Each structure stands twice: as C-alpha cells, then as structure tokens.
C-alpha cells in the first residue's frame, strides 16, 4: 500500500459517531480494492541521487527511531489499521529492528549493526530512491525518500528553499502531531482534540509551567532575533520559510483530500463535503511547541517547597541540628560515591550548600496549600477521573524529579580497535504513535546534517550528525528554577515588589469539548487560571512566620524557550562546527539543561548547557527564599527575565576524556543537581561498570559498545547493585524458613544469571527467572518501608518519599507516557538501601546516612526484617504484583513491563519487549575529518 493515500472511495465514507465500532469487517472488505490502487501524490522523478561526497563516516554511522518515519495517515488508512491492523508504509518498519536488539545483542558484530539500526549515511543510493518530490512545485529544493525507511532527504540550492522543504516534509510526516502539540503549548488541547482525561492532564501539566499569552510568545521571538545579530535574522528567515512549507502541505493535502484522518475523526473536517479547515501555522506556534519540549526535557530544578516540608519534618522529629543532618544525608547533594560523567576529579561547584543560609522563607508547619489551576468544572471535567488527572499533572509539574532519561556511551580513540572514537547515544523521549521525534537529512546553503528533531521544530536537526561529527544529549537536571516567597498585601492577589504593593497578573484559558468519533468523552468544560508575578507563576500559598505568602517559581528559561534556536542552527552549520571546541561553543547557546556529547574521527567532547543563574551570596537553592532584592539573581531584570549566568568555564565540560557515560547521573564533582538520588547506586552505574571494563581491556568496537548499552538496557538496577548485599545480610546465618529459603535460592540464581529482565527466547513473552523478578518487584517497596519507616517515623518517611519515589520498576506508572514507558530505575531508594545495608554489615561507606536504619542498626534484627518482608513478597501472586491495566491482564508480567507506543493519533502499534534505552539512538565511528 502506498505511503500516503490521497482521495479514495473510503475517504468519502461518513464515519459513525463511535470510532471503535465504526464499520463492520464486511463493509471494510468491500472497499479494499479502491484502497489498493490510490492516486499518488507526485509523479516519480529521476532517481539518480548518489551518496553524498561530504560524508566522512565511511558507512559507519547508524541510527534508529521507532516506530517509523510516517506519522500521518488518511482516514482510510486509520480505518484499515483499526479494523485489521494494517499499517501505512513506513509507519512501524523501525519498531521491529529496535525491539529485536533485546535478543540479538548477544551475537552482535559490526557487520550486523544495521540489522538493528538504519544506515545513517548522507544521501540515498540511486537504486534506493522511493520518490522524489518538488514541494510546492519549487525548483530550488527536492525531497527524496528512501525505500527502506521513507526518511526525507531534503536538498536545496537556496536557504529559503531548503527550509521550505524541511517544513513541507515535517507536515508530510507529522502534521497532526504538530497540531496537537501547538495546542498543548497553549493549554488548548481539549478544545482541539477532545476531553479525555489524559488530554486534560497533558494541557494542564504544560500550561501550569508556561502560562504564556500570544504576546509573550511573540516577544520571545522578537527578543531572540534582536539579541543574536545576523544569526538571529537568519533564524527568523529559516523559521518563516519552514512555516511556508508546512502551510503549503496543508493546502495541498486539503485540496487533494489526503490530510491526516484525525481531522475528520475529531470533527475539524467533513469526510464527504471536505468542509472545515486546518489552520495554517504561524511563527508563534513554534514557540508554543518549544515551550512543551523545553519543559518536558530541559528544565531542571524546582521542588523547593517539598524540600522545605521534608526538612521541617526532619527537624520536628530530631530537632533542628540533628534533623538538618538527617535531611542532608538523604539529600546527597554531593555524594562521594556518586557516578560522574566528568570523572577526572575536576570540580565544578554549583548550587552548593552555603555556610550560613540567607533569606530562607520556610513555611509554617501545615500551612502549605497548592495553588488551584482548574476552576468552574462542568460535565465530564468534574468526574473523579478528571480531577485525578489534574492532581497527577500538578505533581509532575512541581516536583524536582523531572523525567530526564536519555543515555550516552562515548569512548576515546585511544581505547578503540580502529583508533577512532566511538559513540552510542541518544535521547529517551518516551514512546508515542506517532513519535515526538522525526528523522530527516537536510542539505543546503549553511546546512548539512542528518538526525532527529521534534516534530514542528525540524528546521534544524536537533540530535544527529554533521559531515564529520555526531552529537547527542541527555537531560542534566541542574537547578535553574528557584522558589520565591512573595509577601501578600491588600488581599490574596497583590504582593510586595521592592516595597510596592503590586497586582498579580491573571492569565486564563477556558476550554470546552463535546464527544467526537475519536474521543467519546462526554461534554465538559473548565477554566484554567494562573496568577503571575514578576517572580514567576504562583504555585503554592502558605504562611511564613505568620505572614501570608505566595510561593512562585522562577525559571531562567521562562520567556526564553526560543533562544536555543541559535545553538541548534550552529550545530547544523558545517562552517561553524569543525572541532570539539566549536561544538562546545555552539551548545553554549542552548539554554535547556542538557548534557551534550560529541564525537568525530579523532576527538570526543562533553558540555553541560543551561542558563545557570548566579544566586545572591548565602542563598541555598534547595529552599524557598524571600522575594526581596537582596536574594534575587544577580543583575536580574524582571521585565525580560534575564540575569547574570555562570560562565561557560563553570559548566562541567571536557575534551578527550578516556570515556564518558551519562544516564542522567551527576555531571561532575561538586555540581549539585536538583533531583534527589545522586548517590552510590544510580542507573548510570550500569553504564559506568560496563564501559570501564571495555576501556580497561581496549580494542572497543561499535558492536562491543552497543552490546554494553543493550546489556544495561535489560538490567534490573536493584538486582545488579543492591540485591547481592541484601542476600549477604540474609545469608549471614542459615535460612531455616522454607518459604524464605526458596525465595533466596531463586533470587541468588537470578543474580548469578546476570540479573536481567529478559525473555527466555525472542518473542516468548515470558521472562527467564520470572519468579525471582516477581519476588523482587513485590519485595522492594515492602523492604524499603520496613527498613526506614520505623526509624524515620511515618511523617518523615512520607515526606522523603515525596522528594524521591521509592521505586521505578519497568511496570510502574512513570515517565512522559505513564506506564509502559521503557525508561526505568531513574529515581528510587536504591542508594539509601545500599548505604544502610553496607553500614549494618560493617562495611566502609563514604557519605553514609546519618544513622543506621535496618533493624535499628543491628545485623540480626535487620536480617529478621528482610526475611519477614521477603516471605510476604514471595507469597504474593503474579496477579497481585501485576494487577493489570488498560493494556494488560492481571498477572501478565511480560506485558506489565512491555513498551507501548502511546497513541497520539489514529494508528496503533503492537507492544514490544522491555528495554531501558534511548528512543532515538545513534551508533557512530568516523573514519576521517575535513
């Protein structure tokens, strides 16, 4: 079936009101003939495109991005997919190779890499050209798509034409998704796509964090352009050309009636008359999109109010001095046992604990209330499901435990078989259908790159490769968000700003929806309301020393999401990035909190980006401070939200270190990140241990580094790094209880086998060591509670659990897609358990907890606690441990872990076996340099 199906008989079928029951199989079959011979969008052009001469990777650059390149589907294609599972061309042809690495990595060789990845060489061989399109009939740009994956290879002879082609290709592949997320960024998703509780939660999560008006979005553009000279002007021209290309495709697909079928299913277009409109894109849409992506993946910090609550709980239990000591031991600001990306001992102090804190504004006990976001609920917006989605969205927005994800393994050429550096890296952006990211190659004046970009922001490749270098990123999480206590005056909606009683700015969104074919949620509506101050949006209210305050959050990237366009422009410019130093210079222009990695044929490099504000002396970034001039960021201008930022030399960075690993772990010595959990056990250790062994042995190859990544992707962090110590305590005496002994045997056998969550064979949908996995999944929350709650007390244990979740197993509901998200073991109490158990065993612990907790610190009592909870866990059935959800039946362990491509459109895909790895991933080894 062709890649896109324009106007056909099925397009003209009026779809019934409820999509799941849209058509019987017989009526679908009657229309198959019409679908198999549709019109084509454009005539096939001359297929003589050759491999590019500006490619220095020597055929050794590969990438993968499931489920597939094609994220658009006509109404006919959606109906066929829903009825029979038929996939549009290139909708999921990268899902199988991606999934198969879980079972195929063990026998991986360099020659087999592209069995699991795409060839990411520049250009398309003439015999591999599937189509060539001149978008909009232009003569200055062509879009060539390859047969294997359908990736667009955009080549322009003018800058305008090149970017026009990029916009056109983006709309070909992701128009519906782009439309969804421009509405998410504006807090208007439910009115556009339907009132499902997930839609409500999504728009609330992001609009709470970035409650922008249309004027705010335009101001961002104006400032970004004005402050960046010729590059700013070029970025504006590129963005306008890109939008022209998007809109050209909208017009063509509308008149040709091959636009995404979701527009019909959501009531925006009529399938018979073609009445209705698909709104053109405008430049502020790009900022709305960028605000979503920046908020989701690149905004470290926050959580200061939760930190204050847990500190007060600790001080209430232990007294101020000892309570503070206990709190600091759990916070692990600069744990000496934490795995580091820059591991040469170099120190990069940031957000460190001051000797004497100044300006702290801790709330009075019990006075904190969260600022409501949603008002005036009607209809389905007032259901328990809807209010639950709101609560989850608020918690996600306000925590410091941002779902960072993404990993990187980079090895210097000194330790590789070829003498050239090797990198295996990419972002974990969750799993969606269609995927948030899209692949492309873009070649034109001042542009030469291939890789992934977020849909709707693909005027430049954001993660990928240039002519002789590749780059990628992981979320870093350093603190660029502070919480201020603004003292109220006059009423609850005025505050003191430098001694003047000032009115808060109220921003509102009113959304309403009614049932559609795509979303049958009953009619409903609500109003979202945010009060903004010069110190940012109001998130909580409380009293401090009896005074009424509002707690606001100020983010350095607030009102500046558009600024990062300059850094991405530089990364795509072959005349700018020519070395590790110029790469670092480029990413210094990106204000999102990311770790950036680089590899060419001779060098590797790393740089941590983000606008790190210079705080006033004595301010502790962990806690709220008074909104007073003395405690503001240095040289802060509230009108533009600009300040003094730490210089590039203060950011963790490195060139040609022996190796780099990153899995959202601590960047460098003394560099404090906002999330809790940078301790002795972190998922970064899974990479560190494997890569360190490879480097020690030498002769690293692309396949051996990929195997290291894939091996870590199946590892259970708890089982690999903590379980052996727990078993050591249990086995300190003979286990006489038969239930406990049987469980210990199963767990020990699993550790010996490698502690993996891996199928017995490819496609078996059953784990080897399944009982041991079930036991640990059940045991972990029980043992943590029994180990720590008696010593901490219920209040403090609960408060610390709000700062750092207890567990994050693959079957837990977490990450940007909820459960079935792949990414696992980012946040949990594994370091606390590790340090405490080692202390009870009498082993050396650096940066230990302030006291021993398990069994009150005695080995025998600790052992009793572990055995008691283990027996309870062993007695739980699979159905109790894995209770089932909308994807899986109760007791299905494999399914509970499985990865699901969460639908953001009409096309569905099958589940794949669990892997903890990047969504988009590159494997690169350059052979030469310009």
N, C-alpha and C positions, 0 to 999 in steps of 0.2 A: 504494500500500500504506500503511495507517495507520502512524502514527508508532511506536506500540508494539503488538506483537502479543501479546495475552494467550493464554490456553489454547486450543490448537488440536490438530488430529489429529497434526501433526508434532511438537508438544511431547511427545507420548506415545511417539514412536519411540525405542526404545532405541538409543543411539549406539554403533557399533562401537568397538573398542579403539584404533584408529589414526585420528585425525581427518582427515589428508589423503586417506584412502581410505574415508571414512565411508559414502557412498552413491553408487550409480550414478546417472547422469543420468535414466534412465527412472523409477527409484523416486522421485526428487525431483519429476519432472513429474507423477506420479500424485497428488501431494499439493498441487499448486499451487492447485486450486480451493478447498481448505479454507483456504489461506493468504490468498486474495484477499478473503475475507469474514469476517474475525475479529470477535470481540466487541470493543466499545470499552470503555475503562477507565471513562469517566464520560460521562453524557449531556451533549450540547451545551447550554450555558447561554445566557442572553440576551446578545447581542453588541452592547452599546451603549457599550462603553468608548470614550471620546473621548480625543483628545490632551490631555495634561496641561497645566493652566494655569500650572504652576510651572516651565516650561521657557523659559529665556532665550537659547537658542541660535539661535532663528529658523530651524530646519531646517538648520543648518549644522554639526551635529555628526554625524560618521560614524565607524564602526568596522568591524573585520573580525577574525575568529578562525577560521582553518581547522583541521580540515576541515569541521566542522559542530557544531551545538549538541548533537545527540543522540549521546551516548556510551554508551547502553545498547542492547542487542539481545537478544531472546529466542533460545532455541536454534534455533527455526525460522528466524529471520532470519539467524543466523550460518551455518546450513547453506546457505541460499539464496545468501548472499554468497560463501561458499567455492566453491560449485558454479557459479554463473552471474554472480557479480559484482554481484548486485542489492543495492542499498543501502537500508537503512531510511530512512524520511523524515528529512530534516534531518541525516543522518549526514555528508554531504560537500557540501552545497549552498553552502558558503562557500569551498570549495577552488578551484573554477573561477574565480570573480571574483578571488580572491587571486592565482592564478597568472597570470591574463590581464594584470595590470598590467605585467608584464615587457615585453610587446609593445605594450600600449595606452597607456603613459605618454607617449609622444612626442606624441600628439594630444590629451592630456588637457585638458579645460576644467572649470571649476567645475560646469557643468551635467552633466558626465559622471562626476563623482566617485563617485556611488552606483551606477555600473555596476561598480565595483571594490570598493566598501565598502557596509556596511549603513547605513540611516538610523538614527542613534542618538538620535533624539528620544525624549522621555519618552512613555509611553503607547502605545496601539495604536488606530488608527482603527477605528471600528465595523465597517467593511466588510473589515477585515484581521484580524479575530479568528478564529483557527482553533479554539480551545477555551477553555473557562473551567472551572476545577476548584476545588472547595472541599475542600482537603486534609483528610483525616480527618473529613469531614463538618462541619468547623468553619464558624461563621458570621462569624468575625472576620478572615478572610483569603481571598483568591482568587488563583489563579494563571492568568493569561491568557497564552496563547501565540499569537504572530502567525503568519500563513500563510507568509510568505516564509522565515523562518529558524527558527521554532519556539523563539525565545528566551522564557524565562519572565519575565513582568512581574508581580511579586508586590506586592499591595496589601493592607495590613492596617489594621484600625481599632484594634487593640491592639498593643503592643510584642511581647507573647508570641506572638500570632497571626502577626505579620509574620515573626518569626524561625522560627517553626514552619513557615511556608510556604517560607522560604528553605531549610530543611533538607529538606523534602519535595521541592522542585524539584531540589535538588542530587542527591538519591538517584534521582530520575527520570532524570536525565541522566548521572550518573557513579558509580552505586553500586559497580560492580565496580572501577573505578579507585580510588575512595576506600578500598575494602577492601584492594586491592593495596598502596597506599602507607602505610596504617596498619601493615601487616606489614613493609614496608621499614623504616619508622622504628624498629621494634622488633627489627630483624635477624632476622625470621622469614619472609621471603618464600618461600624454597624449600619449607618445610614446607607453605605455603599454596597456592602456585601451581605448584610443580614445580621440579626440579633443573637446568633448563637453565643452561649456563654463564653466560649473561647475567644470570639471576636470582641466581646465586651472587655474581657481581661486584657487582651492584647492592646487595644487602643488606650485603655486606662493606664497600663504599665508605662507606655512611652510618653503619653501626653502629660502625666504627672511629672516626668523628668524633664520634659522640654515643652512647656506650655507656650508655644510661640504664636504670635499673631502673624498675619500676612506681611505686615510692615516689618516685623522682626526678621522674617525670612529674607525680605528684600534688602534690609540693612546689612545682613550678613554678607550678601553678595557684594554690595557697594563697598563695604569696608575691606573685604578680601582683595578686591580688584585694586582699590585705591592704595593699599599698603604694599603691593608687590610689583609695582613698576611694569616693565614690559611683559614679564611672565604673567602678571595679573591680567593684563589686557588680552594676552594670548589665551589664558584660561577662559575668559569670558567669551571670546570668539569661538573657542572649541565647544563650549557648552551650548552656545546658540546654534552652531552647526549640528551638534548632536541632537538637540531638540527638533530641529528642522527634519532630520532623518526619521526620528520617532514619529513625528506628525505625518510625514509623507507615507509611512507604512500604515498608520491609522486610516488615512484617506483611501489608500489603495485597497486595504483589506475590507473596509466598509463598503466601498463601491463594488468590489469583487465578491463580497459576502464570504470571505474566508477568515474573518476575525475570530478571536477566541470565543468558543461556545459559552463560556461562563457569562458573557454579557447577555445572552438570551436567558440563561437559567436564573440570573439574578434580576431579570426584569428591565435591563437597560436597553435591550434591543428586541424587536419583534421578529420571530423567525420566518413569518410569512411576508409581511409588508416591508421589512427592514427598517421600520420606524424606530426612532430613538437615536441617541448619539453616544459616541465615545469621545469624551472630552479631550481636546488637544492638551499636550503637556506644555508647561511653561517653566521658566528657569527656577522659580521658587520651589517647584516640585522636587528639584534635585536636592535642595537644602533640606526639605522635609524628609526625603529618603536618607540623606546623610545623617540627620539627627537620630533616626532609628538605628542605623548601623553603629554610629559612634556610641550611642547609649548602651547598645547590647554588648559590644565587644571592646570598646576602647575608652571607658570612663571609670578609672579606678578610684576607690575612696568611698566615703560615706560611712554610715554605721556609728557615728559618734554618740548618738543618743542611746543606742543599745549598749555601747561600751560603758557609758555612764551608769546605766541601770545595773549592769553586772558588777561594776566597781562598787557601787553603793551596797549591793547585796553582799559582796565580799567583806566590805568594811562593817556592815551590820553584824555579820556573823563573827568576825575575828577581831574587830577593832580596826581603827584607821591604819596603823602601821603594818600590822600583820596581814590585814585584809588586802592592802595595796600590794604587799609582797606576793600573796597568793594570786591575785589578779595578774600581776606582771609575769608570773611563772606560766600561767595558762596562755597569756597573750603571745609569748615567744617572739617579741619584736625582732630580736637579733640572736636567734638560737645558734650556738656554735656548732651544732650538729646538722644544721640545715644544708641540703644540697644547693650548690650555687652554679649559676651559669658562667660567671667570671670567677674561676677557681684558682687564680694565681696569687691570691692573698691581697690584691689591691682593694682598698677601702673607698667606698663612695657614700659618705654619710648623707642621709636624707630622712626627714621626719623622725629624728631621734628623740628619745625621752630627754627633756630639759632637766637640768639640775634642780631648778625651782620653777614650777609651772606658774605662769602668769595668765590672768584673765579668765580662768576656768569658770564656767557657768553650769555647774552640775545641778540637775533638777532636785527639788524636794521629793523625798520618797513618796511614791504613789501618785504623784501629780501629773505624770506624762499621759497625754491622750493624743492619738494620731489625728491629724487634720483630715476631715472627710473630703473626699473627692467627688462623690456621686450624690446628687440630690434629685428630688421630685421623680422617683421611680414610678413607672406605670406598667401595667401588663406584665409581660414576661421578664421585665427588668427587676421586678420585685420578688421573684422567686428565690428560694434558698440556693439554688444552683447559681443564679446570677450574683447574689451577694457573696457567695463563696468564691467565685471567680474574682470579684473585686478585692477580697481580702488577700488572696494569693498574689494578685498583681501588685498590691501595695507592699506586701512583704518583700517581694522580689525587687522592687524599685529601691526600697530603703535600706536593704542590707549591704554590708561591705563585701559579702561573699558573692561577688559577681561571678557568673559562669564564664570564666576566661577561656579555658580549653585551648586547643592547638598544641602541636609539639614540633620540635626540631632536633635533628642529629646532624652535626657538621664536623667533618674530620679533616685536619690539615693534610696536605700532600706528603708531608714528611712521613706519615704513617700509612699511606695507601700503596697498593701494589703498583700503580701507574706513576706515582709521584705527583698526581693531580688531586686537588681537594675533591671530596665527595660530600654531597648533602642529600638528606632525605627529610623533607619538611613540608609543613602545610597547616592550614587553619582548621580547627574543628568548629564548624558553624551550624551543627545540627543537621538533621535530615528532613528535607521537605520535598514535596512534589507540587510544582517544580522547585528545584533547588534555588536557594537565595543567590548563589554564585552562578556565573556562566563563563564558559571558555570562549576565547577569541584570539586571533592573531591580528595585529594592527601594524601596517607598514605604510608610512607616508612621510612627508617632509617633517623632520624633527621627531618622528615617532617610529619605534621599532621594538616590538615586544609581543610575546605570547603568554597567555596565562588566564587567570580568573579575576573577575570583577563582580561586585554586587550589581544585581540587575537594576538598571536605571541609572547607574553611576559608571558605566563602562566606556566613557570617553577615553579613559586610560586603563591599562592593565594595572591592577592593584597588587596582585601577588603572582609572580611568574618569572619570566626570563627575558633578558635582552639579547643582544647579539653574542656577547661573550661573558655573560654573568647571569646568575639567578638570585632571586631574593624571596624571602618569606617572612612571616610574622607570627608571634604568639602574643596573647594578651598578658600584659605585665602586672597591672593592678596597683601600681604605686599611687599614693594618695594625692589626687588633685581636687578633691571635694572636701570642703570644711563646713562645719555646722556653727551657725551664729545664733546667739540668744538675743533677739531684739526685744527691748523693753517696751511694753504696750503703754499707750497714753490715750486719754479721752474715751476710747472704747476698745473692743477687740480687733478693730480694723485700722487702727493708727499706731504708729511706733515712733520711737525716738531715733532720729538720724542726726548725729552730731549736735544733739541738744534741741532739735526742732521736731515738734510733733508732726509726723508726715503720714499721709493717707496711703494705705496699701493699694496696689493696682489689682483689680479683679478681672480675670480672664475667664470666659465661659465658652462652653460648647454644648449645644443641645442636639441630641441625636434621637432619631426615631426610626422604627423599622416595621415591616409587615412581612408575613410569610411569602416566600418565593419558592420556585421549583427547587432551587439549590439549597435553600435553608428554610425549613418549615417552622422555625421558631415563631411562636405566636407574637402578635403585635405588641410593641412596647416602646418605651422611651425613657430617657433620663437626661439630666443636665450635669455636666462636669464643670466644676468651679475650682479655680486655683487663685489664691491671693499671692501676689508677687511683691517683694520688697527690693530695695537696692542690694540687699544681701542674698537675693535669690528667692525661690518659692518657699512658702510656709509648708512645713511637713508635720510638725507637732506643735502642741501647746502645753504649757506647764507653768509651774511657779519655781522661782529660784530665790531662796531666802525670803519667801512670802510675796515676791513681786511677780506679777503676771508677765509671761514672756511668750513669744512665738519662736520656735526653733526653725531656722531656714537653712537651706543647703546651697552653698555657692560652689560652682564647678568652674574650673579655669577654662574649659572648652564650651561653657554655656555662652550662647550667642556667637560661637566661633567654629561650628562644625564645618563651615565652608572653607576655612583657612587651609585645611590639609590638602586641598586640590593642588597646591603648588608642589608639594613634595611628591605626589604621585605623577605629576607632569614631568618632574625631573627624572624619576625612575624610568620613564618611558623614552627619555631623550638620549640617544646614543652619543651625542656630542657632549653630554653632561656627565653621565656615569661611565667612568673609564677605569676606576680603581677602587680599592676599599675606602680610601679617604673621601672620594667624591660620592660614593654610596652613602657613607655616614652623613655627609653634608646634605644630601637630598632628604634623608629621612628625618633630619633635624627640623624640617619644615612641616612635619606631621605632628599635630598636637594630641592625637589619640594616644592612650597609654599602651604602647606595644613594645615588644622585643623584636628587633629586626635582625635578620641573618642574611649573609651574603657569601657567595662562592663564585670564583672564576677559575681559570686554569692554573693559577699559582697562589692565590690568596683566599683567606676566609676573613670574615669580619662580623662584628656584632655591635648594635647600638640600641639603647633604650630610649624611646621617644616619649614625648608628652610635655605639656607646659606645666612644669613643676613650680608652683608659686613660692616665692621667698616669704616665709612667715616672719612675723614680728618675733623679736627675741623673747624666749620664755614660753611661747605658745606651744602647747602639746597637741599635735594633730589628731590624737586619739579621742579628744573630748570636745564638747561644745565650749566656745568662748564667747565673751560678751561682744556684742556688736558696737564696739567703740573704736575710735580712731587708733588708739594705741595697740590694738590687737588685729588690725586689718593687715592684709597682704601688703608688702612694701610697694609703694607707688601705685596702689590700686585706684583705678578710675571707674566708679560705678556706672558711668554713662556708657562706656564701651566694654566694661568688664575686662579690662587689661590691667596688668600688674608687672612687677619685676619677676622674672623667672630664673631659675638656676641655669648657669651657663652650660653649654654642651660638655665641657670638661668635667662637670659634676655628675653627669649621667653615666651609669655603667656602660662601658664600651671597651672594645678590644679588637685587635687585628692579629690574625695568625696565632691564636692560642692553639694548643695541641688538639683540642676538640671542644665543641660547645654542645650542651644539651639544654633543652627548655621544655618544660611541660607545666608552665605557669607557676614555677617554683621561684624561690628567692633569686634575685638577679646577682647580687654581689654582697660582700661583707659590709655591714652597717647600713645597707639600703633597705629601709623598712617599707614593706608593702601594706596596703590597707586590710586585705583579708587576713583572717586568722588561719593558722595551720601550717606555717612555715617552720616545721620542727624536724625531728630526727627521722621521721618516716613521712615521705611525700611521694606522690606518683612520679615525680622527677627522678627518684632513686631507681625506678625501674629502667629508665634510660641510662642514667649515670653508671650503674653497675655493668650493664651490657657493653656500652661504648668504651668504658675504661678498659675492660678486658680485651676488646678488639684492638684498641690502640696499643696496649701493652704487648700484644702478640705481633702487631704490624701486619702489613700486607692487606689492608682493608680494601674491599671491593664494593661496587654498587650493590651487589646481591647480599654480601655479608652485612652491610649496614641496614639494608632493607629488612633482612631477616631479624636483626636486632630489634628494629621497630615493631615488626609483626609479632615477635615473641612477647614483647612488653604489652602489645595490644590485647593479648589473651590472658595476661597475668592478673590474678587477684592480689592486689597490693597487701591486703590484710594477711592472706595466706602465705605470701612470699616473705614478708618482712616482719610480721608480728606473731603469727601463729607458732613458729618454732619456739619462741620464748614462752608463750603460754603453755605449750606442751612440756617445756622444760620444768616449769613450776609443777604441773600436774604429775609428771613422772619423777619428781623428787622423792616420791615414795610409791610403792606398788599400788596400782589402781585395783581395788578389790571389787568395786561395784561393777556388775556385768554390763549394765547399760552404758555407763561411762567408759568402761574399758573398750567396748565395741566401737564407740564413737571416737575414742583416742586412736584406735587402730586405723579407722577409715581416714581420719584427718592426717595421721602420720604418713599413710600410704600416698595420700594426695600430695603432700609436701614433697615426698621423695620423687613423685612422678612429675614435679615441676610446678605445682600449684596453679594450673591453667584452668580456665573455663572454656573447654574445647570439646567439640563434637567427637564422638567415638570414631566417626568417619565422615567424609564430606557429605552433607545433606542428610545425615541421620536424624537430626533434630533431637539429639539426646547427648548429654554430656558424659564423658568419661568421669569417674569419681563423682557421680551425681549425688550420692548420699552425703559425701563429705561436703560438697558445695551447699547442699540444703542445710546441713547442720551448722556450718559457719554463718550462713545468711541468717539463720534463726538465732544463733548464739551471740553474735556480735552486739546487738542492742541490749540483750539481757546481761551480758558480762560487763559492758560499759556502765550500765545503770547500777549493777550490784557492786562494781568496783569503786565508783566515785560518789554516788549519791549519799551513802551513809556518812562519809567524811565531810562532804561539801554541804549537806543539807539540801532539802528539796528546792528551796528558793534559789540558791546559788547554782545548783546543778541545772535548773531550768533556765536561768539567765545565761549561763555559759553555753547551753545548748542553742540558745538564740543567736549567740555570737558565732558558733561553729557547729554545724549539724553533726550528729553522732556518726552517721554512716552515709555512704553514697555508692551503694552496690549498683550493678547494671539494671536491676529490676526496680530500683527506686524511682519515684517521680521527681525528676530534677532536670536542669538544663533548659535551653530555649525551646525544646519541643516537649517538655514533660517527661513521662516515662518513655522507654524505648528510644532513648536519645543517643545511645552509644557511649558518649563521654561519661566516665565513671571515676570514682576514687580521687576526685579533686579535693573535696572537703570531707573531713571526718576526724574522729578522735584517735586515729592510729598512733600518732606521735605521743599523746598523753599515755595511752596504754603501754606503749613501748618503753617510755622513760620510767613509768611507775613500776612495771614488772621487772625491769632491769635493776631498779633500786631495791626492790624486795628481794631479788636474787643476790644482792650484794655486789653487783657489777658496777663498773665505772660509768657514770653518767655526767656528761657536760651539759650545763644549762638545765638541770633537772627541775622537777616540780618542787614546790616549797616544802612539801611533806609527802610521806608515803600514804597511799590510799587503800590499795588492795588488802583486804583483811586487816585493816588498821596498821599495816606495815609489817606484819609477821608472815613468814613463809607458809606456815601450816594453816593459818586462817585464810590466807589468800588462796591457797590450794583448795580449801573447802568451798570457798566462794565460786571458784572456777568450775569445780566438779559439779556443784549443785546446779549452776546455771546451764552447764553443758548437758546434764541429764534432762533438764526441762526442754532444751532446744532439740535434743535428739528425739524426744517424744512427740514433737510437732510434725504433723503430716505435711506432705508437699502442698496440699490444698490450703493448709493454714499458713504456710510460709509464703506461698504464691497464690493469693486469693482470687486472681483473675481480674480482668478489666475489659474495656470495650474491644480489645484486640485478642485476648487470650482467655481460655477457660481456666478455672481454678486448678492448680496442681501442675500446670504445664510449665516446667522450669525453663526449658529452652525458649519457649515463646515469651515468658516473662522478661527474659534478658534481650530478646531479639530487637533488632533495629527496624523501625517503621519509618517510611518516608511520609511524614505528616502532610496530608493533602491541603494545599492552598488553592487548588483548582479542581477540575473535574476528573483528572486522570489519577488512577490508583495503581500502586505497585505492591508486589509481594514483600513479605518480611525477609530479612537476611540474618544470618547468624551474628551474634555479638562480636564486635571488635572495638577496641578503645583506641581509635586512630583518627588522624585528620580526615575531614570530609573531602577537601581538595588536597592533593598531595603530589609533590614533585620528587623525582629521583634524578640527580644531575651529576655529571662529571665532565667538565670542559677539557678539550684536548689542546686548545690553542687560544691565543688572545690577539686582539688587533695591534 
